[in-house]
Amino acid sequence: MPTPAMTRGQRLSYGFGAVANGVKNAAFSTYLLLFYNQVLGVPASIVSTAIALTLLVDAVADPFIGRWSDMTRSRIGRRHPFILGSALPTAVFFILAWFPPTGLTDIQMGVWVFAIAALTRTSISAFEISSSAMNPELTDDYAERTKLFGLRYWFGYVGTFGFTAFSLAVFFVATPEYARGQLNPEGYVKFAWLGGALIFAAILVCGFGTLSRVPYLRQRDEPGEGATPTSHFKEMFSAFSNRGFLAIFAFGVCKYTAIGLYAATTLYFGTYVFKLGAGQLALLTFDSLVAATIAAPFAPKFSRWLGKRNTSMFMAIGGILLGLSPLLLTYLDLFFQPGDPMLLPTLFIIGAVYGAMIATSLINTSSMLADVVEDHAVRTGQHTAGVFFAASSFMQQCSTGLGIMMAGIVLELSDFPTGVDVDQVTVAMQKSLLIHYIPASGGLWIIGALFLLLYPITEASHRENVDRLKSREAQAREQAIRDGAFGSPAR
């Protein structure tokens, strides 16, 4: 009996789950350091070090979660126990992050930040890794996978920028006591509760909305070796021996380092190069939501026209060249000057198109990773989607941190001054920053994209892999029936 196609409600439920990670990313990447440093007065070095050390927890937890998810056998499959079980812990730990105990010293506060951030990230990893690994099990269709990841990226952007925009407009409005609303401690109370509620709801919608697909999802057929350290490392080594995964992994290291570099420096360009005000900078954040809205429907179309690998490569290279064009033209004195009425709309349009191209590349790369699962299964007989997506998740977080560190190197090499007023920044200072950033960012994206030339899976080879696996499974079922018939006792 053929597997029924996913309904629209199931697709939307699956995609909506990404709101949870979007909310967490927005809060932890943008507000956590600001809250503890500027609102509570904890030294930035302590807070940033505590947050960075959570990567060590991810290094252990993420691969373990992925492997555990692959090996789980239950009435609701191997992914849904982690998805549904992560909802309450993630929401609770997220909320607690904004209510630290009173009377702690700075060092004790750093320990609290480390502990609560690590617990939050581990809890949401149980959801994010398991739900991502479920993608190749929800459908084996080459294009449908890209559509599903497109939905996840779109909802992820909605979670990140929708939550941020709403909080700025409602929770962090300026008051007579706090001219900058994001420094008002009262705003973080509502911020925390809304964020926790959104995370809880998004995870449950994803889990219960796809629960009816469990009978059609691939399950763990046999216990295997068990969750021993030996079997764990064997699975990880086997994953890294896959050529397709190595190509995606190498591209990912480069691209997420570039993304981290961009995230840490974009305010420098907006503030010191284009000299935009806070309201103008806030408006430019919406170009990412526009970009995701464009990319979600177009990513699967380009994958059908060009193939996933070529789409990922061309969109990455073309996107970064477009994205860097305002900076390059500014360096060459060919772009709009600060204060020009065309500056803001031009930056917005370029940002939206560039962002859509980069998002299209990211969506197709995620879909390529889903196709690696069958390729690996054909070679090894093991369906270990959790291991692959766990390794990818850890790579993203570490590379983004590497990009933030690289931003500091770029600022040091360019001799950009600290604590400088906007009016004191000279053209020479601007150009020094630009000439160090442009080749670093462009080089990372272009070199990373070239690694994808090593990716061997096409639509045709993917279909062959799916057919081989189905043939093996049919033979295994027939053999099981014959064994049962001949092995049953006579009556």
VOGU-3710 file (C-alpha; in Angstrom, 3 decimals, decimal comma):
1> mptpamtrgq> 0,000/0,000/0,000  1,585/3,322/-1,072  2,386/5,931/1,558  -0,171/8,775/1,444  1,153/12,236/0,615  1,517/14,731/3,407  -1,435/17,046/3,900  -1,081/20,819/3,915  -1,745/20,844/7,652  1,065/18,358/8,279
11> rlsygfgava> 3,491/20,410/6,179  2,577/23,639/7,964  2,796/21,955/11,368  6,256/20,649/10,534  7,423/24,044/9,315  5,863/25,950/12,224  8,091/24,091/14,647  11,021/26,223/13,456  9,460/29,205/15,250  10,807/27,706/18,491
21> ngvknaafst> 14,419/27,807/17,362  13,883/31,231/15,791  12,660/32,685/19,087  15,525/31,094/21,022  18,103/32,358/18,522  16,710/35,891/18,582  16,722/36,013/22,377  20,069/34,341/23,028  22,023/35,909/20,140  20,795/39,476/20,552
31> ylllfynqvl> 19,423/40,029/24,043  21,043/37,633/26,517  24,422/39,395/26,638  22,753/42,817/26,685  20,429/41,806/29,533  23,096/40,420/31,851  25,722/43,032/30,961  23,808/46,299/30,627  20,659/45,604/32,681  22,114/43,484/35,507
41> gvpasivsta> 25,662/44,835/35,389  27,604/41,585/34,941  30,924/42,125/33,113  30,591/41,317/29,409  33,686/39,101/29,467  32,090/36,815/32,058  28,759/36,578/30,238  30,261/36,051/26,773  32,667/33,410/28,109  29,804/31,585/29,837
51> ialtllvdav> 27,757/31,576/26,636  30,747/30,444/24,542  31,465/27,546/26,918  28,032/26,090/26,166  29,558/24,980/22,855  31,455/22,354/24,848  28,127/20,988/26,046  26,835/20,967/22,463  29,933/19,041/21,375  28,892/16,166/23,632
61> adpfigrwsd> 25,101/16,505/23,698  24,255/17,037/20,008  25,867/13,868/18,583  24,509/11,860/21,528  20,973/13,169/20,941  21,171/12,384/17,230  22,442/8,857/17,853  19,898/8,236/20,634  17,101/9,428/18,354  18,247/7,045/15,607
71> mtrsrigrrh> 18,176/4,096/18,014  14,889/4,776/19,815  11,965/2,377/19,418  8,559/3,409/20,769  4,836/3,444/19,979  5,232/6,946/18,529  8,374/6,225/16,560  11,940/7,316/17,169  11,673/11,103/16,615  8,433/12,119/18,347
81> pfilgsalpt> 9,460/11,153/21,896  12,243/13,731/21,641  10,089/16,340/19,905  7,174/16,162/22,345  9,398/15,577/25,355  11,461/18,709/24,662  8,560/21,196/24,713  8,171/21,791/28,446  11,874/21,664/29,457  12,887/24,057/26,680
91> avffilawfp> 10,164/26,558/27,579  10,939/26,379/31,314  14,710/26,755/30,903  14,223/29,623/28,437  12,024/31,510/30,915  14,415/30,864/33,820  17,249/32,413/31,821  15,687/35,846/32,422  15,042/35,367/36,155  18,445/34,761/37,767
101> ptgltdiqmg> 18,635/34,303/41,547  19,307/37,458/43,542  22,464/38,039/45,537  24,880/36,226/43,208  28,409/37,481/42,639  29,579/38,164/39,073  31,320/34,775/38,879  28,273/32,998/40,299  26,119/34,819/37,763  28,434/33,560/35,025
111> vwvfaiaalt> 27,978/30,005/36,275  24,201/30,523/36,265  24,281/31,831/32,682  26,387/28,863/31,586  24,138/26,312/33,292  20,789/27,713/32,173  21,974/28,462/28,608  23,424/24,958/28,295  20,184/23,387/29,528  18,118/25,508/27,139
121> rtsisafeis> 20,329/24,683/24,166  20,418/20,974/24,982  16,634/20,846/25,345  15,966/22,617/22,072  18,621/20,461/20,359  16,507/17,428/21,248  13,707/19,043/19,247  15,719/20,608/16,437  17,895/17,591/15,644  15,027/15,103/15,820
131> ssamnpeltd> 12,639/17,206/13,750  15,314/17,905/11,111  16,205/14,205/10,968  12,514/13,467/10,423  12,565/15,308/7,071  14,002/12,423/4,995  11,531/10,104/6,724  8,490/12,275/6,001  9,114/12,022/2,259  11,682/10,516/-0,083
141> dyaertklfg> 10,652/12,863/-2,909  13,615/14,906/-4,183  11,696/18,204/-4,536  9,288/17,762/-1,615  12,175/17,744/0,832  13,298/21,134/-0,418  9,762/22,480/0,038  9,670/21,233/3,627  12,999/22,853/4,457  11,787/26,016/2,730
151> lrywfgyvgt> 8,833/26,103/5,117  11,125/25,563/8,092  13,410/28,403/7,051  10,472/30,750/6,533  8,921/30,002/9,902  12,360/30,228/11,492  12,760/33,751/10,117  9,255/34,624/11,322  10,166/33,406/14,792  13,400/35,377/14,861
161> fgftafslav> 12,342/38,688/13,351  8,658/38,616/14,256  9,442/38,031/17,928  12,174/40,698/17,867  9,993/43,297/16,132  7,022/42,652/18,429  9,207/42,895/21,525  10,762/46,178/20,390  7,345/47,632/19,611  5,504/46,420/22,726
171> ffvatpeyar> 7,874/45,366/25,533  10,872/47,625/25,020  9,252/50,987/24,310  11,000/54,051/25,697  9,798/55,417/29,058  10,772/58,515/31,083  13,016/56,272/33,223  14,484/54,322/30,301  15,075/56,259/27,100  16,280/53,011/25,549
181> gqlnpegyvk> 13,511/50,538/26,235  15,711/47,477/25,776  17,426/48,456/29,048  14,184/48,370/31,050  14,192/45,288/33,347  10,390/45,167/33,367  10,315/44,581/29,627  12,211/41,318/30,021  9,506/39,812/32,232  6,928/39,851/29,422
191> fawlggalif> 9,667/39,088/26,895  10,580/35,895/28,768  7,023/34,633/29,224  6,006/35,298/25,609  9,175/33,651/24,287  8,634/30,588/26,465  4,985/30,318/25,417  5,867/30,564/21,709  8,565/27,915/22,046  6,208/25,572/23,912
201> aailvcgfgt> 3,400/26,052/21,378  5,617/25,728/18,285  7,179/22,454/19,437  3,805/20,928/20,333  2,255/22,020/17,031  5,110/20,355/15,165  4,919/17,191/17,268  1,170/16,647/17,350  0,698/17,976/13,803  2,976/15,266/12,400
211> lsrvpylrqr> 2,059/12,494/14,854  -0,326/10,899/12,345  2,675/10,347/10,024  4,397/7,996/12,508  3,036/4,787/10,898  4,669/5,850/7,625  8,016/6,975/9,078  11,060/4,780/8,975  11,595/3,119/12,336  14,540/1,418/13,961
221> depgegatpt> 14,218/-2,126/12,650  16,593/-3,803/15,074  18,290/-2,907/18,351  21,771/-2,986/16,828  24,827/-2,662/19,048  23,175/-0,419/21,596  24,193/3,046/22,719  27,750/2,101/23,654  30,671/4,524/23,219  32,163/2,173/20,637
231> shfkemfsaf> 29,031/2,048/18,491  28,562/5,809/18,887  32,023/6,623/17,520  31,647/3,985/14,817  28,467/5,695/13,557  30,104/9,143/13,648  33,173/7,905/11,772  30,947/6,215/9,212  29,057/9,466/8,637  32,267/11,411/8,028
241> snrgflaifa> 33,411/8,815/5,518  30,508/9,766/3,236  31,723/12,001/0,413  28,448/13,872/0,074  28,348/14,688/3,777  31,982/15,855/3,768  31,237/18,259/0,898  28,254/19,710/2,770  30,218/19,852/6,028  33,129/21,749/4,425
251> fgvckytaig> 30,732/24,203/2,772  28,926/24,603/6,092  32,089/25,449/8,020  32,909/28,209/5,537  29,397/29,609/5,142  28,470/29,668/8,844  31,813/31,270/9,671  30,915/33,935/7,093  27,429/34,283/8,596  28,915/34,747/12,064
261> lyaattlyfg> 31,344/37,320/10,685  28,471/39,204/9,061  26,284/39,087/12,176  29,069/40,557/14,328  30,002/43,371/11,909  26,773/44,429/10,214  26,049/47,088/12,850  29,506/48,557/12,250  28,731/49,094/8,581  25,252/50,431/9,247
271> tyvfklgagq> 26,443/52,774/11,989  29,919/53,911/10,920  29,905/53,506/7,125  26,329/54,287/6,072  25,603/56,297/9,274  22,056/55,032/9,706  19,895/55,788/12,726  18,371/53,189/15,051  15,004/53,335/13,291  16,605/52,850/9,894
281> lalltfdslv> 18,656/49,902/11,162  15,502/48,353/12,615  13,753/48,702/9,261  16,602/46,926/7,504  16,106/43,849/9,701  12,841/43,190/7,873  14,673/42,529/4,610  15,481/39,068/6,030  11,783/38,255/6,402  11,165/39,428/2,839
291> aatiaapfap> 14,113/37,303/1,723  12,714/34,192/3,412  9,289/34,811/1,880  10,896/34,948/-1,565  13,177/31,966/-1,012  10,630/29,493/0,407  8,645/29,010/-2,844  11,570/29,558/-5,228  14,122/27,215/-3,628  12,381/24,004/-4,830
301> kfsrwlgkrn> 11,813/25,517/-8,284  15,526/26,256/-8,724  16,427/22,793/-7,429  14,265/21,281/-10,191  15,792/23,534/-12,867  19,446/23,395/-11,865  19,691/20,583/-9,318  20,281/21,088/-5,621  24,069/21,231/-5,780  24,242/23,777/-8,580
311> tsmfmaiggi> 21,508/25,876/-6,982  23,387/25,941/-3,675  26,642/26,909/-5,381  25,324/29,537/-7,775  23,042/31,176/-5,245  25,789/31,316/-2,620  28,345/32,888/-4,960  25,874/35,187/-6,735  24,256/36,176/-3,454  27,466/37,160/-1,695
321> llglsplllt> 28,686/39,142/-4,712  25,415/41,094/-4,672  25,480/41,452/-0,890  29,009/42,846/-0,879  28,338/45,261/-3,759  27,277/48,226/-1,548  30,456/47,854/0,495  32,682/47,478/-2,560  31,053/50,438/-4,322  31,442/52,510/-1,143
331> yldlffqpgd> 35,135/51,644/-1,051  35,394/52,823/-4,668  33,396/56,013/-3,872  30,647/54,925/-6,287  27,753/54,330/-3,851  25,148/56,620/-2,286  26,525/58,882/0,411  25,110/58,854/3,982  21,925/60,909/4,107  21,032/60,301/0,455
341> pmllptlfii> 17,288/59,479/0,222  18,087/56,523/-2,064  20,520/54,906/0,384  18,029/53,146/2,672  15,664/51,756/-0,020  18,630/50,573/-2,081  20,168/48,777/0,892  16,781/47,220/1,686  16,227/45,919/-1,858  19,764/44,579/-2,179
351> gavygamiat> 19,492/43,004/1,275  16,197/41,301/0,422  17,431/39,888/-2,909  20,831/38,909/-1,530  19,183/37,344/1,502  16,765/35,395/-0,707  19,663/34,000/-2,740  21,588/32,977/0,383  18,431/31,453/1,931  17,795/29,505/-1,285
361> slintssmla> 21,324/28,125/-1,035  20,853/27,173/2,619  17,493/25,489/1,963  18,905/23,391/-0,860  21,960/22,436/1,180  19,714/21,179/3,999  17,732/19,171/1,464  20,994/17,755/0,096  21,860/16,566/3,584  18,536/14,714/3,705
371> dvvedhavrt> 19,478/12,952/0,439  22,789/11,877/1,979  20,801/9,696/4,414  19,679/7,288/1,650  23,085/7,380/-0,016  24,670/6,370/3,277  21,993/3,715/3,882  22,662/2,102/0,493  26,358/1,838/1,362  26,059/0,773/5,006
381> gqhtagvffa> 22,515/-0,491/5,558  22,011/2,056/8,375  19,512/4,942/8,355  21,238/7,405/10,683  19,623/10,741/9,872  19,964/11,819/13,502  23,747/11,460/13,408  24,035/13,523/10,224  21,782/16,348/11,401  23,406/16,385/14,844
391> assfmqqcst> 26,837/16,809/13,271  25,443/19,545/11,044  23,840/21,320/14,012  27,063/21,322/16,005  29,032/22,495/12,969  26,673/25,446/12,496  26,992/26,628/16,077  30,777/26,253/16,256  31,344/27,896/12,883  29,117/30,829/13,792
401> glgimmagiv> 31,216/31,278/16,937  34,346/31,102/14,791  32,890/33,850/12,608  32,369/36,095/15,636  36,001/35,534/16,606  37,035/36,309/13,025  35,131/39,598/13,250  37,384/40,620/16,116  40,425/39,777/13,991  39,090/41,868/11,087
411> lelsdfptgv> 38,508/44,830/13,406  42,007/44,491/14,864  43,699/44,195/11,476  41,834/47,240/10,183  42,868/49,269/13,275  39,276/50,339/13,753  39,113/52,440/16,958  37,030/51,480/19,986  34,574/53,813/21,684  34,682/56,215/18,772
421> dvdqvtvamq> 31,883/58,627/17,902  30,281/58,289/14,480  31,390/61,777/13,468  34,997/60,966/14,324  35,220/58,024/11,920  37,267/59,101/8,913  37,021/57,831/5,356  40,388/56,111/5,838  39,009/54,217/8,846  35,963/53,140/6,842
431> ksllihyipa> 38,029/51,941/3,893  40,427/50,038/6,116  37,488/48,157/7,635  35,958/47,506/4,214  39,125/46,245/2,561  39,679/43,717/5,349  36,065/42,543/5,535  35,162/42,205/1,838  37,783/39,577/0,845  37,308/37,689/4,119
441> sgglwiigal> 33,541/37,352/3,651  33,619/36,789/-0,103  36,479/34,316/0,144  34,697/32,189/2,747  31,525/31,941/0,677  33,260/31,260/-2,654  35,748/28,699/-1,295  32,947/27,005/0,635  30,719/26,813/-2,429  33,518/25,210/-4,459
451> flllypitea> 33,635/22,324/-1,962  30,182/21,389/-3,221  31,776/20,291/-6,500  32,668/17,146/-4,548  28,991/16,413/-3,790  28,051/13,411/-5,965  24,278/12,999/-5,508  21,950/14,042/-8,325  18,194/13,643/-8,636  18,728/10,531/-10,768
461> shrenvdrlk> 21,165/8,922/-8,329  18,871/9,787/-5,419  15,971/8,000/-7,125  18,240/5,002/-7,704  19,155/4,973/-4,011  15,490/5,098/-2,983  14,602/2,271/-5,392  17,480/0,116/-4,112  16,406/0,596/-0,518  12,782/-0,237/-1,328
471> sreaqareqa> 13,904/-3,360/-3,186  16,020/-4,475/-0,214  13,153/-3,875/2,189  10,745/-5,843/-0,013  13,208/-8,736/-0,148  13,647/-8,599/3,632  9,874/-8,737/4,149  9,537/-11,676/1,777  12,355/-13,491/3,557  10,716/-12,820/6,937
481> irdgafgspa> 7,426/-14,267/5,636  9,187/-17,371/4,294  11,113/-17,818/7,541  7,894/-17,490/9,503  6,109/-20,005/7,294  8,853/-22,638/7,383  9,750/-22,008/11,001  6,231/-22,332/12,446  5,608/-25,560/14,372  3,328/-28,193/12,904
491> r> -0,100/-28,632/14,426
//
